[in-house]
Amino acid sequence: MTKILAVLAPENFRDEEYTHPREVWEQSGATVMTTSTSPKSIGRFNTEVKNDFLLNEVNVDDFDAIFFVGGGGCLDFMNNKEAENLAKEFLKNNKAVGAICAAPRLFLQWGILDGKKFTGWNGDNTLEDLGSKAGAIFAGGSIVIDGKILTASGPDSAKEAGEKFLTIIS
Protein backbone atom coordinates (compact mmCIF):
# COMPACT_ATOMS: atom_id res chain seq x y z
CA MET A 1 0.00 0.00 0.00
CA THR A 2 1.24 3.48 -0.93
CA LYS A 3 2.16 5.75 1.98
CA ILE A 4 2.37 9.50 1.42
CA LEU A 5 3.73 12.04 3.88
CA ALA A 6 2.23 15.55 3.72
CA VAL A 7 4.32 18.38 5.17
CA LEU A 8 2.22 21.14 6.71
CA ALA A 9 3.31 24.50 8.07
CA PRO A 10 2.35 24.94 11.74
CA GLU A 11 0.17 27.89 10.68
CA ASN A 12 -1.21 29.31 7.44
CA PHE A 13 -0.94 26.29 5.15
CA ARG A 14 -3.37 26.44 2.21
CA ASP A 15 -6.26 24.20 3.28
CA GLU A 16 -7.40 22.91 -0.12
CA GLU A 17 -3.82 22.16 -1.18
CA TYR A 18 -3.85 19.60 1.61
CA THR A 19 -7.48 18.41 1.68
CA HIS A 20 -8.00 17.92 -2.08
CA PRO A 21 -4.85 15.84 -2.74
CA ARG A 22 -5.42 13.87 0.48
CA GLU A 23 -8.94 12.98 -0.67
CA VAL A 24 -7.60 11.80 -4.06
CA TRP A 25 -4.84 9.75 -2.44
CA GLU A 26 -7.12 8.10 0.09
CA GLN A 27 -9.69 7.27 -2.62
CA SER A 28 -6.86 5.49 -4.47
CA GLY A 29 -6.15 3.40 -1.36
CA ALA A 30 -3.08 5.30 -0.17
CA THR A 31 -2.34 6.01 3.47
CA VAL A 32 -1.67 9.68 4.16
CA MET A 33 0.16 10.93 7.24
CA THR A 34 1.22 14.45 8.21
CA THR A 35 4.29 16.08 9.67
CA SER A 36 5.32 19.55 10.79
CA THR A 37 7.47 21.34 13.33
CA SER A 38 4.51 21.39 15.74
CA PRO A 39 2.02 18.76 16.92
CA LYS A 40 -0.86 20.68 15.35
CA SER A 41 -1.20 22.68 12.13
CA ILE A 42 -3.86 25.28 11.34
CA GLY A 43 -4.68 26.24 7.77
CA ARG A 44 -5.38 29.67 6.38
CA PHE A 45 -9.11 28.87 6.46
CA ASN A 46 -8.93 27.16 9.88
CA THR A 47 -8.55 23.51 8.87
CA GLU A 48 -7.02 21.95 11.97
CA VAL A 49 -4.72 18.94 11.65
CA LYS A 50 -3.21 16.88 14.45
CA ASN A 51 0.10 15.88 12.91
CA ASP A 52 1.22 12.27 13.02
CA PHE A 53 4.91 13.14 13.40
CA LEU A 54 7.24 16.01 14.07
CA LEU A 55 9.74 16.53 11.24
CA ASN A 56 12.60 15.09 13.29
CA GLU A 57 10.64 11.85 13.88
CA VAL A 58 10.09 10.93 10.22
CA ASN A 59 11.71 7.79 8.84
CA VAL A 60 12.02 8.05 5.04
CA ASP A 61 11.88 4.25 4.76
CA ASP A 62 8.28 4.31 6.06
CA PHE A 63 6.97 6.34 3.09
CA ASP A 64 6.80 6.17 -0.71
CA ALA A 65 6.48 9.93 -1.29
CA ILE A 66 6.54 13.36 0.36
CA PHE A 67 4.36 16.33 -0.55
CA PHE A 68 4.95 19.90 0.65
CA VAL A 69 1.67 21.80 1.03
CA GLY A 70 1.73 25.47 0.06
CA GLY A 71 0.36 28.61 1.60
CA GLY A 72 2.35 31.45 3.13
CA GLY A 73 3.25 29.40 6.18
CA CYS A 74 5.34 26.92 4.18
CA LEU A 75 8.00 29.59 3.67
CA ASP A 76 8.88 29.07 7.35
CA PHE A 77 10.65 25.93 6.12
CA MET A 78 13.06 27.93 3.87
CA ASN A 79 15.97 27.51 6.26
CA ASN A 80 14.73 24.38 8.02
CA LYS A 81 17.46 21.74 7.64
CA GLU A 82 15.17 18.88 8.75
CA ALA A 83 12.64 19.67 6.02
CA GLU A 84 15.40 20.15 3.44
CA ASN A 85 17.14 16.92 4.40
CA LEU A 86 13.87 14.99 4.24
CA ALA A 87 13.14 16.20 0.71
CA LYS A 88 16.68 15.37 -0.42
CA GLU A 89 16.57 11.94 1.27
CA PHE A 90 13.34 11.04 -0.54
CA LEU A 91 14.92 12.01 -3.87
CA LYS A 92 18.15 10.15 -3.07
CA ASN A 93 16.02 7.04 -2.49
CA ASN A 94 14.22 7.56 -5.84
CA LYS A 95 10.94 8.45 -4.12
CA ALA A 96 8.47 11.05 -5.35
CA VAL A 97 8.54 14.60 -3.98
CA GLY A 98 5.89 17.22 -4.60
CA ALA A 99 5.32 20.88 -3.83
CA ILE A 100 2.38 23.15 -4.54
CA CYS A 101 1.81 26.92 -4.62
CA ALA A 102 4.54 28.67 -2.60
CA ALA A 103 6.26 25.39 -1.63
CA PRO A 104 8.29 25.02 -4.88
CA ARG A 105 10.22 28.05 -3.59
CA LEU A 106 11.54 25.74 -0.87
CA PHE A 107 12.85 23.37 -3.55
CA LEU A 108 14.56 26.30 -5.30
CA GLN A 109 16.18 27.40 -2.03
CA TRP A 110 17.36 23.84 -1.30
CA GLY A 111 18.87 23.28 -4.77
CA ILE A 112 16.46 20.45 -5.58
CA LEU A 113 15.30 22.01 -8.87
CA ASP A 114 18.74 22.63 -10.37
CA GLY A 115 18.44 21.66 -14.05
CA LYS A 116 14.73 20.84 -13.64
CA LYS A 117 11.53 22.31 -15.03
CA PHE A 118 9.02 23.57 -12.45
CA THR A 119 5.96 25.67 -11.73
CA GLY A 120 4.44 27.26 -8.65
CA TRP A 121 2.54 30.28 -7.40
CA ASN A 122 3.78 33.23 -9.42
CA GLY A 123 1.47 36.00 -8.27
CA ASP A 124 4.42 38.30 -7.72
CA ASN A 125 6.04 37.39 -11.09
CA THR A 126 9.36 36.44 -9.46
CA LEU A 127 9.47 32.68 -10.10
CA GLU A 128 11.26 32.92 -13.43
CA ASP A 129 14.08 34.98 -11.86
CA LEU A 130 14.21 32.82 -8.72
CA GLY A 131 14.32 29.71 -10.88
CA SER A 132 17.05 31.08 -13.09
CA LYS A 133 19.21 31.92 -10.05
CA ALA A 134 18.69 28.33 -8.80
CA GLY A 135 19.53 26.79 -12.19
CA ALA A 136 15.90 25.76 -12.75
CA ILE A 137 13.56 26.37 -15.68
CA PHE A 138 10.22 28.00 -14.89
CA ALA A 139 7.75 26.24 -17.20
CA GLY A 140 4.57 27.81 -15.81
CA GLY A 141 1.22 26.09 -16.12
CA SER A 142 -0.67 24.25 -13.41
CA ILE A 143 1.38 21.02 -13.05
CA VAL A 144 4.96 20.21 -14.03
CA ILE A 145 6.54 16.79 -13.58
CA ASP A 146 10.29 16.40 -14.05
CA GLY A 147 11.48 12.95 -13.09
CA LYS A 148 10.33 12.19 -9.54
CA ILE A 149 9.50 15.84 -8.81
CA LEU A 150 6.02 17.32 -9.17
CA THR A 151 5.37 21.03 -8.77
CA ALA A 152 1.95 22.66 -8.96
CA SER A 153 0.72 26.24 -9.19
CA GLY A 154 -1.83 26.52 -6.40
CA PRO A 155 -5.30 25.82 -5.03
CA ASP A 156 -6.94 25.52 -8.46
CA SER A 157 -4.56 22.69 -9.36
CA ALA A 158 -4.71 20.89 -5.99
CA LYS A 159 -6.96 18.00 -7.04
CA GLU A 160 -5.07 17.45 -10.31
CA ALA A 161 -1.78 17.64 -8.41
CA GLY A 162 -3.00 14.83 -6.17
CA GLU A 163 -3.94 12.72 -9.18
CA LYS A 164 -0.70 13.36 -11.11
CA PHE A 165 1.42 12.82 -7.99
CA LEU A 166 0.17 9.24 -7.85
CA THR A 167 1.61 8.64 -11.34
CA ILE A 168 5.21 9.30 -10.21
CA ILE A 169 5.05 7.18 -7.07
CA SER A 170 6.46 3.74 -7.74
N, C-alpha and C positions, 0 to 999 in steps of 0.2 A: 504494500500500500504506500502511495506517495505521501510524504510528509513535507509540508511547507512551513517555513518560519517567516512570520511577518514582523518587521521591525517598526515599532511605533514610537513617536516622540512622546515624552511624558505629558506634554500639553500641546494643543493646537495642531494635531495631525488632521489631515483632511478625511473626514468620516467616510464618504462614499468611495474613496480610494482604498479604503480597508474593507468596508462592508460588501461592496459589489464583487471584487475579486474573491473574497472569502466565500461568498455564496456560490460562485461559479466552481471554485475548487472543491467545496464540500459536496456539491451536486455531482461532481465527477468521482466522488469517493475518496478524495484526499483528506488527510488530517491536517488541520491548520492550528499552529500554536503561535503565541506572541511573545515578544521580548522587548525590553526597553531598559532605561537606566533607573526606572522606578517601578514599584510593584503595580501601580495603576497608571493608565493613560487616559487622558480626556481629549476628545476631538474638538475641533473648531465649533461644531454644532452639538456639542455635549454628549456624544457617544462615549460611554464609559467602558473601559476594558480592564479587567483584572489580568495582568500579564502572567504568563506561565513561567517565565524565567526572567532573571536580570541578564543583561548582556554578558557579564563575566561568568555566567553559569551555563552558557550554551555549548553543547558538544556538536561540532560540525558533522560528525559521523552519524548523528541521530536524525539528520534531515537530508532531503533530496534537493532542496532549493531554498533561497532566501529572497525576500521581497521587501524593499524599503518603501514604506508608505510616505507620500508627500504631505504637503501643508507646510506652513511657515515654521512650525516646530521642528521639522526634520533637520533644519540647518544647524540646530544645536549639536548635531553629530559631526559637523565639519572637522573639528579637531579631536574627535573621540577615537582614540587608538583601538579600543575594543571593537567598535563598530567597523572601523577600517579593516582591522585584521580579520574579522569574521568574513567580510565581503571577499577579501583576497584569498582566504582559506577555502571558501566555497569554490571560487574560480580555479584555484590550484588543484582542487580535487575534481575538476571537470563537472561541477554542479552548477545549475542555473542560478543566475542572480538577476533581480529586477529592481527597477526604480521608476517611480511615477511622479510627475509634476515638478516640484522643486528638488526632489531626491536625486535626480541625475547629476545635480551640482555637487553632491557628495562624491560621486564616482569620478567627476572631473578633478576635484580636489585631491582625491586619493590616487590618481594616476591610472585608474582602472580602464579609462576610455581611450588611452593613448593608441592611436592608429585605428580607432573604431568609429563607426557611424552611430549617432545617437539623436534623440529628441528629448524634449522636456518642456516645462512651463517657460514660455518666452515672452511673458507680458511686458517685461522691461526691455526687450530686444537686445539682451546682452549675451545670449547663449552662443551665438556664432563666435563672438570674440573670446568668451571664456573657453569654448571648445578649442579654438585655434591655439590659444596659449597652452592648453593641456595636450596638444597633439591629436585632438579628436575632430571629427567631421560632423558638423551640425546638419542633419538631413531634414529636420522639420517633420511635419506630419504628426499623426496621432500615436503610432506605434513604430518602433524601429527595433529589429532583432539583428544582432551582429554576433554570430557564434552562440555562446551560452549567456549572452547579455541582452536583456530586454529593457528598453526605456520607453516611457509613455508620457504623453503631454499633459494629462490632468484629469479632472473629474469626469469629463465627457467621454474619455477613453478607458475609464476604470473597468467596466465589464469586459470590453474587448481585450484589455491588457491581461485580465485574469484568464480569459480563454486562450490567448496566444502564449501566455507564460507556460501553460500546460504542454504546449508543443515542443518546448526546448528542455523540458525535464525528462531525463532518461534514467 
